[in-house]
Amino acid sequence: MDKDKFEQIVLNTLEELPDKFKEKIKNLCVVIEDSDIEPTLKNKINTQARLTLGLYQGLPATLRPGRTNIMPDKITIYKKALEKVSSNDSELEKNIKKVVLHELGHYFGLDEKKLRKLGY
């Protein structure tokens, strides 16, 4: 999939969020990386041999009350990894949406267990 179409799917996913969630998103940057995550994780211990499709970096909203001067949160979506796990453009679009929503779940304070229970 070309980069413009990929980016548009990410943007559409964010725009389609219910207003009650959109208005709570503050100080968040969403980026699309063409490359994989290996350079980001090279110094981490216990990295499993699996693809990382997205990554949330920041302070979840549940831990923010009363804090000021917080660095922007960042969600990274890994294009090549998503393409690798998708068999066609339709499946890729579904996977992009799922990963964007999964990482937003982390932004709002949900852990992996809760996100899996919700289907993300």
C-alpha positions as CSV (number, residue, x, y, z in Angstrom):
1,M,0.0,0.0,0.0
2,D,1.3,3.4,-0.8
3,K,2.2,5.7,2.1
4,D,-0.5,8.3,1.4
5,K,-3.3,5.7,1.5
6,F,-1.8,4.2,4.7
7,E,-1.6,7.6,6.4
8,Q,-5.2,8.4,5.3
9,I,-6.4,5.2,7.1
10,V,-4.6,6.2,10.3
11,L,-6.1,9.7,10.0
12,N,-9.6,8.4,9.3
13,T,-9.4,6.1,12.3
14,L,-8.5,9.0,14.6
15,E,-11.3,11.2,13.0
16,E,-13.9,8.5,13.5
17,L,-13.3,8.4,17.3
18,P,-16.3,9.4,19.3
19,D,-16.1,13.1,20.4
20,K,-16.0,12.1,24.1
21,F,-12.6,10.4,23.4
22,K,-11.3,12.9,20.8
23,E,-11.7,15.9,23.2
24,K,-9.7,14.1,25.8
25,I,-6.7,13.6,23.6
26,K,-4.1,16.2,24.4
27,N,-0.4,16.5,23.6
28,L,-0.2,13.4,21.4
29,C,1.8,12.8,18.3
30,V,1.0,9.9,15.9
31,V,3.8,9.0,13.5
32,I,4.1,6.3,10.9
33,E,7.5,4.6,10.6
34,D,8.3,2.8,7.4
35,S,11.0,0.7,9.1
36,D,10.7,-1.9,11.8
37,I,11.1,-1.3,15.5
38,E,14.5,-3.1,15.9
39,P,16.6,0.1,16.2
40,T,14.2,1.3,18.9
41,L,14.4,-1.9,21.0
42,K,18.1,-2.7,20.4
43,N,19.0,-1.9,24.1
44,K,16.0,-3.6,25.7
45,I,16.2,-6.9,27.4
46,N,13.9,-9.9,26.7
47,T,12.6,-8.7,23.3
48,Q,10.8,-11.6,21.8
49,A,11.1,-12.6,18.2
50,R,7.8,-11.1,17.1
51,L,6.8,-8.1,15.1
52,T,5.8,-4.9,16.9
53,L,3.0,-3.2,14.9
54,G,2.6,-0.1,17.1
55,L,4.2,1.5,20.1
56,Y,2.9,3.9,22.7
57,Q,5.4,6.1,24.5
58,G,4.3,8.5,27.2
59,L,2.5,8.9,30.4
60,P,-1.0,7.3,30.3
61,A,-3.9,9.7,30.9
62,T,-4.8,7.9,34.2
63,L,-1.4,9.0,35.6
64,R,-1.6,12.6,34.5
65,P,-4.0,14.4,36.9
66,G,-2.3,17.4,38.4
67,R,0.9,17.1,36.4
68,T,2.1,19.9,34.2
69,N,4.9,20.3,31.7
70,I,4.7,16.8,30.4
71,M,6.5,15.8,27.2
72,P,4.2,14.9,24.3
73,D,3.0,11.3,24.1
74,K,3.9,9.4,21.0
75,I,2.2,6.6,19.1
76,T,4.3,5.0,16.4
77,I,2.7,2.8,13.7
78,Y,5.1,0.5,11.9
79,K,4.0,0.3,8.3
80,K,6.2,-2.6,7.1
81,A,5.4,-4.8,10.1
82,L,1.6,-4.3,9.5
83,E,2.1,-5.0,5.8
84,K,4.0,-8.2,6.7
85,V,1.1,-9.6,8.8
86,S,-1.6,-8.6,6.4
87,S,-2.5,-10.7,3.3
88,N,-4.2,-8.0,1.3
89,D,-5.2,-4.3,1.5
90,S,-8.5,-5.0,3.1
91,E,-6.9,-7.0,5.9
92,L,-4.2,-4.3,6.2
93,E,-6.8,-1.6,6.7
94,K,-8.5,-3.6,9.5
95,N,-5.1,-4.2,11.1
96,I,-4.1,-0.5,10.9
97,K,-7.4,0.5,12.6
98,K,-6.9,-2.2,15.3
99,V,-3.3,-1.1,16.1
100,V,-4.2,2.6,16.2
101,L,-7.1,1.9,18.6
102,H,-4.9,-0.5,20.6
103,E,-2.2,2.2,21.1
104,L,-4.8,4.8,22.0
105,G,-6.0,2.4,24.6
106,H,-2.6,2.5,26.2
107,Y,-2.7,6.3,26.0
108,F,-6.0,6.2,28.0
109,G,-4.4,3.9,30.6
110,L,-5.4,0.4,29.5
111,D,-2.9,-2.5,29.9
112,E,-2.4,-5.4,27.5
113,K,-4.7,-7.7,29.4
114,K,-7.6,-5.3,29.3
115,L,-7.0,-4.4,25.6
116,R,-7.0,-8.1,24.7
117,K,-10.2,-8.6,26.6
118,L,-11.7,-5.8,24.6
119,G,-10.5,-7.4,21.3
120,Y,-7.5,-5.1,20.7
